[in-house]
Amino acid sequence: MLTLSDDHREVQALAREFAAGEIAPRAAEWNATHHVPMDLLRRLGELGLLTPSVPEQYGGPGLDATSLCLVVEELARADAGTAVAVAVQNGLVAAPLLRAGTEAQKQEWLPHLATGQVFGCYALTEPDAGSDTAALRTRAVAADDGWRISGAKQWISNGGFAEVFVVFARTGGEGAKGVSAFITGPGPGLEVGPEIPKLGLHTSSTVGLSFDQLHVGPDAMLGAEGEGLKLALATLDGGRITVAAQACGIAQAALDLAVRYATDREAFGGPIARFQGVQFPVADVAAQLDAARLLTLHAAALRDAGKPHGAAGAKAKLFASSVAVKAADVAVQTLGGYGYSAEYDAERLYRDAKITELYEGTSQIQRIVIARDLFGDAAR
Ligand SMILES: Cc1cc2nc3c(=O)[nH]c(=O)nc-3n(C[C@H](O)[C@H](O)[C@H](O)COP(=O)(O)OP(=O)(O)OC[C@H]3O[C@@H](n4cnc5c(N)ncnc54)[C@H](O)[C@@H]3O)c2cc1C
């Protein structure tokens, strides 16, 4: 995929204009105060940018995965935390609903998610089960015409303001086949923990959830019993492409800043941009970012074509996240001492970039996904 269609360019321009006008000027302040911009997230819903992939029949704009990537990249270029809210709402909540939900579940949740009337979260990770998802211990026991869910979830993005919870819990024995997925609103027995202090992403809510016999009805199960982990991992196949897009946005912001600053900053009688020692790292980042974006859009195009995209998404996330970390480092170095100061965006980009190598599968896990695609059963 070498060129974008006119429709893609249109949605990219809309997101770029919104991000530049409404997010970028306030991002530093929001980050400094750890402010989650709820009004802005609702406005993204009004514009159809909160869940680009939700079909029109459920209240969304019905765009493709490529459009979602373009939106997430533009938002992340202005503020990585805002991009997370969209990536979760669309990629981790609406996507599994669209994939495995009954018609009644779709009708119940999607129109509210699409317009930003409610926000959702995806609760897979537990204190003792991160990369090893099949080790999760949250349990759902059949009871009272439905299920009672008990256990703990950790690191849940959007969790502090979510009213829709996609929860993965054990309904059977040990291992992957004992896990089922549920979708539920809040209720007695579900407690949302305090915000978890973290290195970056300060405009994104991240909390733990604890479940103590939360009752959900029989219609809360998402997909078939025992198929929950399959749904969780299929969801992450798509979600990783969006994380790659987020990484491209962070890298682009770092590149823009480095170029701007090096052009203006003078040392030894002229702009520092004339020194190859300043130019070359920035040039390397520009080349790597082009490659990261192509990998990302390639994975999205495969998804749009209905083709397998698990390994392509893992490659895109693995590479793009490393480019984001590198680009942010180059930006800090290019700005010298000012790169270390909160007065400039370089230090925020430096802190935000790292998360793209961690969530929705660490870089090691992406390598495992790619290796299994290459080696098949021999890699297991
Ligand atoms: C800010 C933030 C937001 C998040 N949002 C969500 C969310 O919304 N929903 C959700 O469910 N989760 C979320 N997560 C969780 C995230 O996906 C996990 O943290 C991540 O998958 C890693 O799991 P872990 O932290 O338990 O690390 P571990 O699995 O304990 O890994 C620790 C280290 O060991 C390595 N490792 C583990 N297994 C292997 C292996 N087989 N081979 C090689 N190396 C290995 C890892 O790569 C890592 O370096 C979020 C995390 C953060 C930090």
The ligand as a Gaussian input file, in Angstrom:
#p B3LYP/6-31G(d) Opt

LIG

0 1
 C        0.197000       2.180000      30.956000
 C       -0.287000       0.786000      30.714000
 C       -1.549000       0.574000      30.176000
 C       -2.034000      -0.724000      30.006000
 N       -3.315000      -0.923000      29.544000
 C       -3.845000      -2.181000      29.568000
 C       -5.244000      -2.381000      29.301000
 O       -5.980000      -1.453000      28.980000
 N       -5.751000      -3.648000      29.430000
 C       -4.968000      -4.714000      29.778000
 O       -5.491000      -5.825000      29.882000
 N       -3.635000      -4.559000      30.024000
 C       -3.067000      -3.309000      29.933000
 N       -1.722000      -3.131000      30.211000
 C       -0.909000      -4.293000      30.564000
 C        0.193000      -4.624000      29.553000
 O       -0.354000      -5.155000      28.384000
 C        1.171000      -5.551000      30.271000
 O        1.853000      -4.769000      31.241000
 C        2.151000      -6.206000      29.326000
 O        1.480000      -7.120000      28.493000
 C        3.284000      -6.934000      30.065000
 O        2.800000      -7.716000      31.111000
 P        3.491000      -7.610000      32.575000
 O        3.525000      -6.156000      32.898000
 O        2.773000      -8.491000      33.505000
 O        4.966000      -8.070000      32.361000
 P        5.496000      -9.604000      32.435000
 O        4.632000     -10.473000      31.615000
 O        5.700000      -9.956000      33.862000
 O        6.914000      -9.445000      31.730000
 C        8.061000      -8.930000      32.398000
 C        9.242000      -9.022000      31.426000
 O        9.451000     -10.410000      31.051000
 C        9.400000     -10.522000      29.645000
 N        8.802000     -11.813000      29.277000
 C        7.677000     -12.386000      29.767000
 N        7.428000     -13.555000      29.160000
 C        8.424000     -13.737000      28.248000
 C        8.737000     -14.746000      27.297000
 N        7.949000     -15.827000      27.124000
 N        9.857000     -14.607000      26.532000
 C       10.636000     -13.502000      26.668000
 N       10.396000     -12.518000      27.538000
 C        9.299000     -12.626000      28.318000
 C        8.548000      -9.361000      29.170000
 O        8.772000      -9.044000      27.800000
 C        8.987000      -8.264000      30.127000
 O       10.183000      -7.682000      29.665000
 C       -1.206000      -1.833000      30.328000
 C        0.076000      -1.610000      30.843000
 C        0.537000      -0.325000      31.058000
 C        1.901000      -0.128000      31.648000

